[in-house]
């Protein structure tokens, strides 16, 4: 068994997904972080459908904006799109990533935008 970052993240992701599930009352806010950007989607696991999704490509930031600032903008954008659909409460799924840097910035941006989790 390999003990690299990817296998560690997959193991943590499985543990989180056993405890965190999105319902129609509180859908799941899932985060994916790549080397270039960050993606977020709100998922209702009972019907297996993505309700809202936003990526770093959808938000307009300055060309010299830091990745953390871009993640905060993604958080605010997903919060505004969720409120348009009537979603105010979500369950946060960090997908095995540590809660710091871009993931933390996205979560704080979503809270500033009006999501509760």
C-alpha positions as CSV (number, residue, x, y, z in Angstrom):
1,X,0.0,0.0,0.0
2,X,1.4,3.4,-1.0
3,X,1.4,6.2,1.6
4,X,1.4,9.2,-0.7
5,X,-0.8,12.3,-0.6
6,X,-3.4,10.9,-3.1
7,X,-4.0,7.7,-1.2
8,X,-4.1,9.5,2.1
9,X,-6.7,12.0,0.7
10,X,-8.8,9.1,-0.7
11,X,-8.8,7.4,2.7
12,X,-9.8,10.6,4.5
13,X,-12.4,11.3,1.8
14,X,-14.1,7.9,2.4
15,X,-14.2,8.5,6.2
16,X,-15.8,11.9,5.7
17,X,-18.3,10.6,3.2
18,X,-19.6,8.0,5.7
19,X,-20.3,10.8,8.2
20,X,-21.4,13.6,5.8
21,X,-24.3,13.3,3.5
22,X,-26.4,15.9,1.8
23,X,-30.2,15.9,2.2
24,X,-32.8,18.1,0.6
25,X,-32.9,20.2,3.7
26,X,-29.1,20.5,4.1
27,X,-27.3,19.6,0.8
28,X,-23.6,19.0,0.8
29,X,-21.1,21.6,-0.3
30,X,-18.3,19.7,-1.9
31,X,-14.9,21.2,-2.7
32,X,-12.3,20.1,-5.3
33,X,-8.9,21.7,-5.4
34,X,-6.6,21.4,-8.3
35,X,-3.2,22.9,-8.9
36,X,-4.7,25.6,-11.0
37,X,-8.0,26.4,-9.3
38,X,-10.8,25.5,-7.0
39,X,-14.3,24.1,-7.7
40,X,-17.4,23.9,-5.5
41,X,-20.7,22.2,-5.9
42,X,-23.8,21.8,-3.8
43,X,-25.1,18.2,-4.0
44,X,-28.4,16.6,-2.9
45,X,-27.2,13.0,-2.1
46,X,-30.8,11.7,-1.7
47,X,-31.5,12.2,-5.4
48,X,-27.9,12.2,-6.5
49,X,-28.1,15.5,-8.2
50,X,-25.8,18.6,-8.3
51,X,-27.9,21.7,-7.5
52,X,-25.4,24.4,-7.9
53,X,-21.8,24.5,-9.2
54,X,-19.1,27.1,-9.5
55,X,-15.4,27.0,-10.5
56,X,-12.7,29.6,-10.4
57,X,-13.3,30.1,-14.2
58,X,-16.8,31.5,-13.4
59,X,-15.7,34.3,-11.1
60,X,-14.0,37.4,-12.4
61,X,-11.0,38.4,-10.3
62,X,-8.0,40.5,-11.0
63,X,-5.2,38.9,-13.0
64,X,-2.8,39.3,-10.1
65,X,-5.3,37.9,-7.6
66,X,-3.9,35.3,-5.2
67,X,-5.3,31.8,-5.3
68,X,-6.7,32.3,-1.8
69,X,-8.5,35.5,-2.9
70,X,-9.9,33.6,-5.9
71,X,-11.2,30.8,-3.6
72,X,-12.9,33.4,-1.5
73,X,-14.6,34.8,-4.6
74,X,-15.8,31.3,-5.5
75,X,-17.2,30.9,-2.0
76,X,-19.2,34.1,-2.3
77,X,-20.4,33.2,-5.8
78,X,-21.6,29.7,-4.8
79,X,-23.4,31.3,-1.8
80,X,-25.2,33.8,-4.0
81,X,-26.2,31.1,-6.5
82,X,-27.4,28.8,-3.7
83,X,-29.6,31.6,-2.3
84,X,-31.2,32.1,-5.7
85,X,-32.3,28.5,-5.5
86,X,-33.5,28.9,-1.9
87,X,-30.6,27.1,-0.2
88,X,-29.3,28.6,3.0
89,X,-28.0,25.7,5.1
90,X,-25.4,23.2,3.8
91,X,-23.1,20.6,5.1
92,X,-19.4,21.3,4.3
93,X,-17.4,18.4,2.7
94,X,-13.7,19.3,2.4
95,X,-13.0,16.2,0.4
96,X,-10.0,15.1,2.3
97,X,-8.1,18.4,2.0
98,X,-6.8,20.1,5.1
99,X,-8.9,23.0,6.3
100,X,-6.5,25.8,5.6
101,X,-5.5,28.0,2.7
102,X,-7.8,27.9,-0.3
103,X,-10.3,25.5,1.3
104,X,-10.6,27.6,4.4
105,X,-10.9,30.8,2.2
106,X,-13.7,29.2,0.2
107,X,-15.6,28.2,3.3
108,X,-15.3,31.7,4.8
109,X,-16.4,33.3,1.5
110,X,-19.4,31.1,1.5
111,X,-20.2,32.1,5.1
112,X,-19.9,35.7,4.2
113,X,-22.2,35.2,1.2
114,X,-24.9,33.9,3.6
115,X,-24.6,30.1,3.7
116,X,-24.8,28.4,7.2
117,X,-22.8,25.3,8.0
